[in-house]
Amino acid sequence: MNTKAAGWALALALSCATAASAATAEPWDKDVGNEAPKLIAAGWVGTPVSLEAVKGNTVVLAFWNGDIPC
């Protein structure tokens, strides 16, 4: 197989793979507008806080991993 044909074959394979994954992927915004799941998390000083207690307020969830050195 020559270089040009191999390039076209690769392009066709990649476009088919991309189309297949896009057809099966979930939309990223599928949960926008839905009610949040029940959640009780540790507050700033470790006291439990539920989402129901802060309903109507802006809530910022911060996730981090203490195992990764800064």
Short mmCIF file of the C-alpha atoms (twelve columns), coordinates in Angstrom:
data_MODEL
# 
_entry.id   MODEL 
# 
loop_
_atom_site.group_PDB 
_atom_site.id 
_atom_site.type_symbol 
_atom_site.label_atom_id 
_atom_site.label_alt_id 
_atom_site.label_comp_id 
_atom_site.label_asym_id 
_atom_site.label_seq_id 
_atom_site.Cartn_x 
_atom_site.Cartn_y 
_atom_site.Cartn_z 
_atom_site.pdbx_PDB_model_num 
ATOM 1  C CA . MET A 1  0.000   0.000  0.000  1 
ATOM 2  C CA . ASN A 2  1.439   3.379  -0.919 1 
ATOM 3  C CA . THR A 3  1.716   6.331  1.480  1 
ATOM 4  C CA . LYS A 4  -1.245  8.252  0.026  1 
ATOM 5  C CA . ALA A 5  -3.580  5.243  0.260  1 
ATOM 6  C CA . ALA A 6  -2.410  4.540  3.819  1 
ATOM 7  C CA . GLY A 7  -3.148  8.153  4.758  1 
ATOM 8  C CA . TRP A 8  -6.671  7.949  3.326  1 
ATOM 9  C CA . ALA A 9  -7.275  4.625  5.089  1 
ATOM 10 C CA . LEU A 10 -6.146  6.119  8.400  1 
ATOM 11 C CA . ALA A 11 -8.352  9.196  7.923  1 
ATOM 12 C CA . LEU A 12 -11.362 6.998  7.132  1 
ATOM 13 C CA . ALA A 13 -10.740 4.789  10.164 1 
ATOM 14 C CA . LEU A 14 -10.402 7.790  12.483 1 
ATOM 15 C CA . SER A 15 -13.559 9.448  11.169 1 
ATOM 16 C CA . CYS A 16 -15.541 6.232  11.619 1 
ATOM 17 C CA . ALA A 17 -14.209 5.791  15.163 1 
ATOM 18 C CA . THR A 18 -15.037 9.407  16.023 1 
ATOM 19 C CA . ALA A 19 -18.558 9.102  14.637 1 
ATOM 20 C CA . ALA A 20 -19.149 5.871  16.548 1 
ATOM 21 C CA . SER A 21 -17.944 7.315  19.865 1 
ATOM 22 C CA . ALA A 22 -20.000 10.491 19.400 1 
ATOM 23 C CA . ALA A 23 -23.122 8.430  18.795 1 
ATOM 24 C CA . THR A 24 -22.680 6.468  22.045 1 
ATOM 25 C CA . ALA A 25 -21.389 9.265  24.314 1 
ATOM 26 C CA . GLU A 26 -23.720 10.836 26.844 1 
ATOM 27 C CA . PRO A 27 -24.254 14.567 26.484 1 
ATOM 28 C CA . TRP A 28 -22.267 16.495 29.096 1 
ATOM 29 C CA . ASP A 29 -25.272 18.630 30.072 1 
ATOM 30 C CA . LYS A 30 -27.817 15.824 30.490 1 
ATOM 31 C CA . ASP A 31 -28.293 16.662 34.187 1 
ATOM 32 C CA . VAL A 32 -28.609 20.447 33.828 1 
ATOM 33 C CA . GLY A 33 -31.908 21.563 35.326 1 
ATOM 34 C CA . ASN A 34 -32.467 18.311 37.226 1 
ATOM 35 C CA . GLU A 35 -32.543 18.153 41.006 1 
ATOM 36 C CA . ALA A 36 -29.190 17.327 42.597 1 
ATOM 37 C CA . PRO A 37 -28.892 13.919 44.297 1 
ATOM 38 C CA . LYS A 38 -29.119 13.774 48.090 1 
ATOM 39 C CA . LEU A 39 -25.703 14.704 49.418 1 
ATOM 40 C CA . ILE A 40 -24.289 15.286 52.884 1 
ATOM 41 C CA . ALA A 41 -20.721 16.561 52.787 1 
ATOM 42 C CA . ALA A 42 -18.208 17.853 55.312 1 
ATOM 43 C CA . GLY A 43 -18.390 21.618 55.705 1 
ATOM 44 C CA . TRP A 44 -15.483 24.015 56.044 1 
ATOM 45 C CA . VAL A 45 -14.652 22.871 59.597 1 
ATOM 46 C CA . GLY A 46 -15.811 19.280 59.165 1 
ATOM 47 C CA . THR A 47 -19.426 19.656 60.266 1 
ATOM 48 C CA . PRO A 48 -21.913 17.876 58.012 1 
ATOM 49 C CA . VAL A 49 -23.817 20.068 55.554 1 
ATOM 50 C CA . SER A 50 -26.669 18.810 53.377 1 
ATOM 51 C CA . LEU A 51 -27.666 20.332 50.053 1 
ATOM 52 C CA . GLU A 52 -31.227 20.655 51.385 1 
ATOM 53 C CA . ALA A 53 -29.937 23.025 54.104 1 
ATOM 54 C CA . VAL A 54 -28.433 25.391 51.519 1 
ATOM 55 C CA . LYS A 55 -31.217 25.141 48.935 1 
ATOM 56 C CA . GLY A 56 -31.621 28.415 47.047 1 
ATOM 57 C CA . ASN A 57 -28.037 29.515 47.711 1 
ATOM 58 C CA . THR A 58 -24.995 29.244 45.454 1 
ATOM 59 C CA . VAL A 59 -23.008 26.138 46.363 1 
ATOM 60 C CA . VAL A 60 -19.362 25.637 45.418 1 
ATOM 61 C CA . LEU A 61 -18.036 22.090 45.656 1 
ATOM 62 C CA . ALA A 62 -14.249 21.865 45.894 1 
ATOM 63 C CA . PHE A 63 -12.549 18.535 45.204 1 
ATOM 64 C CA . TRP A 64 -8.875  17.921 45.845 1 
ATOM 65 C CA . ASN A 65 -6.487  15.116 46.603 1 
ATOM 66 C CA . GLY A 66 -4.191  15.548 49.570 1 
ATOM 67 C CA . ASP A 67 -1.946  12.734 48.354 1 
ATOM 68 C CA . ILE A 68 -0.534  14.852 45.521 1 
ATOM 69 C CA . PRO A 69 2.381   17.032 46.669 1 
ATOM 70 C CA . CYS A 70 2.185   20.721 45.731 1 
# 
